[in-house]
């Protein structure tokens, strides 16, 4: 009997394959230990912004692609909704091949009959819509925080302290960052209310959330860069955020690659 954890549906977003800060090893371990009937890839799966600056797609990144193709071949239905980092795909939408659909957005109906809009969410980001060059600068700043975050936690582990997220602290304490996240969430919820859905499943801002907002269920998958979270649907339709981490030895193994970056990799 398989020991893999099975869900009706799994939603992942912001994996940023092709960037050195992608946590492909953790994502691989997550995929190897789970199965589902339906998989949603909710944008920024491959980071073309990063790849435009430097060619980087190591074996573990390629293995993620191979494993997802294997899931499709074995009968898992897959919907891929591109985000801003893989927006080049949008010009070819919709695309359908085998068990994989590529769409700009889609409606997911849970086992208990609720309808959720599934979208990456960058179309609700005012910076992305009206000042994309600012988004690129913000990307570089976030990338620098991620590099600093790895260094800080490398030292903390050596001193016997637990994990602490510098980037999450900035997001939740710096007024501008807090306002951007709040404005994004409110814009998403307003549109979902206007369109009559029961909730929304999105990504983009790398902030995993599952909460009621104005009577609408707001679900953000998080990311597989730092928090390594996914949204899952149980067989009864219940939604849950799950985190997945490797041991600290595995985390430290990628430290040298991340800290030695001299190119301008990007994440958002």
N, C-alpha and C positions, 0 to 999 in steps of 0.2 A: 504493500500500500504506500502511495506517495506521501512524503512528509511535507510537501509544499503547501503553503497557505493558499486557499482558493477564495476568490471574491467574485461576485457577479460582474463588477466593473472596477477597473483601476484607471485613475487619472494621474498623469505625470506632466509636469511642465518645466520649462527653463532648465533643461539639462546642459545646454551650451556646449555640445560636442564640437570639437575643433578649437576650443579655448583651453589653455593650460590650467585654468581654474575650474574646469568641469570636473566633477567628482565621479568620473566614469567607473572607477573601481567599486564605489559604494552602489552606484546604479546597477552595475552588473550583478553584484551580490543580491540586491533586492529582486531583480528580475529572475535570477536563478532560484530564488526561494519562494516565488509566488506564481500563481496561475490565475487567469480570469477568462470569462466568456467574451468580454469586451474591453478593449484598451483604447483610451483617448490620450493622444499626445497633444498637449494644449499649448503649443507654440514654443519658439526659441529652442527647438530640438537640436538643430545644427547652427552654430554661430558663424554665419557668413561674414559678419562684421570683423570678427577676429581673423578668419581665414583670408580676408582681403588684405591683411597686413603681413601675415606670415603663414606659410603652409605648415599646419600642425594637425595631424590626425593619427595618433599612435595606435598600437594594437588593441588596447582596451576600448578605445572609442569605436574602432571598426567592429569589435566583438559585440558591442551593444547593438549595432545595426544588424549584424548577422543573427543575433538572438531574437530580435524583434521580427525579422523575416521568418525565422523558424517558428515563432508563435503563430504568425499568419498562415504558414503552410500547414500547421496542425489544427487550424480551424478557428483561432481567435480573430474576431472582427476588430479591425483597427481603424479609428478615425484620427486623422492628423490635421490639426488646425494650425496653420503657420502663425508666427508672431513677427515682431519687428526685426529680429535678428536673422530670420529665415524668410523675410518678406518677398525675396526673389521668386519663391515658389508661387506666390499669389497670382502672378500674371498667367499661370497655366491652369488655374482652378475653374471648375471642379475636375478632379482626376479620380478615376476608379480603376484599380487593377487587383485581381484576385480578391482577397478579403480586406484590402486597404482602400479607404476613401480619403481624399484630401479636399477639405472644404474650408471656406472662410469662417464659418460658424455652423453650429448644428444644435438641435434640440435633443436632449437626452431625457427619456422617460424612465423613471425609477420603477422598481418592482411594485411599489405601493402607489403608483400612478401619478406622481408629481413630475412636472415638466421643468427642466432646467436648461437655460441657455448656456451653451459651452462655447467660450470665446477666449482667445489669448488675453485681450483687454487693452492692447496698446492704442486702439481707436478711442478709448476713453481718457487717454493721457494727453492733457492739454499741451505739454511740452513736446511730445512726439508729433502732435497734429500741427502745431504752429511754429515751433522753433527746434527743428530736428538737430541743428548744429549744437544747441544747448544740451540735447539728450546725449550726443556723442561726447561732449565734455563731461557730463555727469557720469557717463559710462567709465571714462578713464579714472575719475575720482573714486567710483565704487570699486574698480579694479585695484586701485592703490590700497583701499581699506581692506580688501580681501587678503592682499599680500601681507599687510601689517597684522591682520587677524591671525594668520597662520604663525607668524613669528612670535606674537604675544602668547599664543596658546602652546607653542612649543616650549617656551620658557616656563609657563605655568605648570605644564605637566612635569617638567624636570624638578620643579619645586614642590610637587605634590598637590597642586591646586587643581580644581575642576575646570571644565571648559567655560569660557566666557567669550561672548560674541561682540567684538568691537563694532562691526558693521550694524548689527541689530541695535546696539546701544545708540549709535548715531541716528538710525532711522526713527527711534522712539523718543529721543530727547532733543534733537536739533529741530527747532521750530519749523524751518522751511521744509525739511524732509517729512515731518509729521503732517504738515499742511498738504503736501503733495499727495501723500498716501490717503489722507482723509478725503481730499477732493476727488481722487480717483475712485475710491469706494462709493462715494455719494453719487458720482456720475454713472457708475455701473448700475447701482440700485435704482436710480431714477428711470433709466432706460428699461430695465427689466420690469419695473412696475407698470410703465406705460405700455409695454408689450404683453402684459398679462401672464407672465411666467411665474412659477412658484419659487424660483431661485436662479442663481447664476453660479457657474463653475468657471474660474478663470485663473490666470497666472500673472506674469509680467513684472510685478513689483517685488517678487521674492519675499513675500510676507505671508506665511501660511496662516489661514484664518478659517474658522467655521462658526458662524454666529448669525443670529437673527438681526436683520436691520430693516426696520419699518415694515415688519411682517413678511419680509423676503429673506430666504436663506442665502447668505453670502458665503461662498466656498472658494478659497484661494488655495491652490495645490501646493504653493511654496516653490521649492527649487531643488535641484541636485547639484548645487554649487557649494552651498554651505549648510543649510538646515537639513537637506536630504529628506524631504517629506513627500508623501503622495496622498491623494484623496482616494478612498475606496468606498465601494457600495457593497453592503452585505446582501445576502439573498432575500432579506425582507424589505430592502429598499433603504435601510438606514445608512447614512453617510458618516464617515469617520476619517479624521486625519491620522496618518501613521508616520512615524519617523523610522529611519533605518541608518544605523551606524556600524562601522567596523571597529575593531580594537585599535588602541592608540598606536600600536606598531605599524599597522597598515596606514593610518593617517600620517604618521611621521615619514613614511616611505616616500610620499610625494612632495614633502616639504622643500627639498633642495631644488626640484624642478620649478616649483611655484615661486620661490624666493629669488631664483636666478634669472627671472624674466628681465629682458632688456628691451622687449618689444612692447607695443601698446595694445595688449589684449583688452577685450571689452566684455563686459557683462552688465546686465541691468535686471 
